Amino acid sequence: MPNDRCSILPMSCPPRGLCRVEAAAYIGVSPSLFDEMVRDGRMPRPKIINTRTVWDRHQLDLAFETLPSKEHGITPLAPINDWDNMK
């Protein structure tokens, strides 16, 4: 069904309501992690449309903005051995 729905809309008009799997993919996590994030409040609760459960893409955007950012810079990997530290 998602493929049919997406093929109806032009690329410039992404769907506003996303199913669970689409919502998880939209924010870049697995469906199981998305479920955890909904349970603990990091992601919004879904809307109910008749029997469908959908997440509002705009609410996902707002929730995503409030997630903490990783500190600046990348932590280097530990050297494989002491010789890697020699100059």
N, C-alpha and C positions, 0 to 999 in steps of 0.2 A: 503493500500500500504506500509506504513513504516514497518509493520511486515514482509511482503514478502521480502522487500529489506534487512532487517536485518537478515533474516534467510538464505539469499544467502551468505552473508559475514561471514567468521569465526570470532569468538569473538575477536581474536587478531587483526582484521582489522576493526575498527569502520568506519562508513561512513564519508567521508570528508564533504559532503554537507548535511546540515540539513534543514528540513522544519521549518517553524516558531514555531510550537508547540514543535518540537524536540529541536530546538535551545534554547527556553525558559527553557525547562526541563533540558537541558545540563548545563545551568548556575544557575539553581535552583530557577527560578522565574515563575510567571504565564505568560501566553501569553500576557495579557493586560499590565503588567508591562514591559515585554520585548519590546512591541511596543513603550511604552513611552521612554524606554532607547535608542531605535534606533532613535526615533525622536529627543531626546536631545543630541545625539552623544556619549552616554556612551557605546553603542554597535554599531558594524559596520553595514553599509547598506548591503542589500543582493546582491548576484550575480543573474544574469538572465541567465537561460539556456533554450532556446526556450521560452516556456510559463511558465516554472517553476521558482519559486523564492526560492533561497536556500542561507543559510548562511554558510560561510566557517568556519569549526570547528577551524582551526588554528587562524583565525582572532578573533573568539570569545575568544580563550585562551588569546591572546594578550590584548584584551579589558578588560577581566576579571582581568588580572594582574594589570591594571592601576586603578581599582576601589579602593576607600579608604578603609582602614582597621579600624575596631572598635578599640578604645583605649584598651590598655592592661588591663586585669582584668575584672571582671564581676561586674557590679553595683548591689549591693544587693537590694532586694525588700524592700520597706518600712515596718517597723514592723506593725503588725496588731493592736497592742495597746501598750500603755506605759509600761505595765507589761512585754512585750517581751524584753525590754531593761534592766530590773532588773537583777542583778547578785547576 
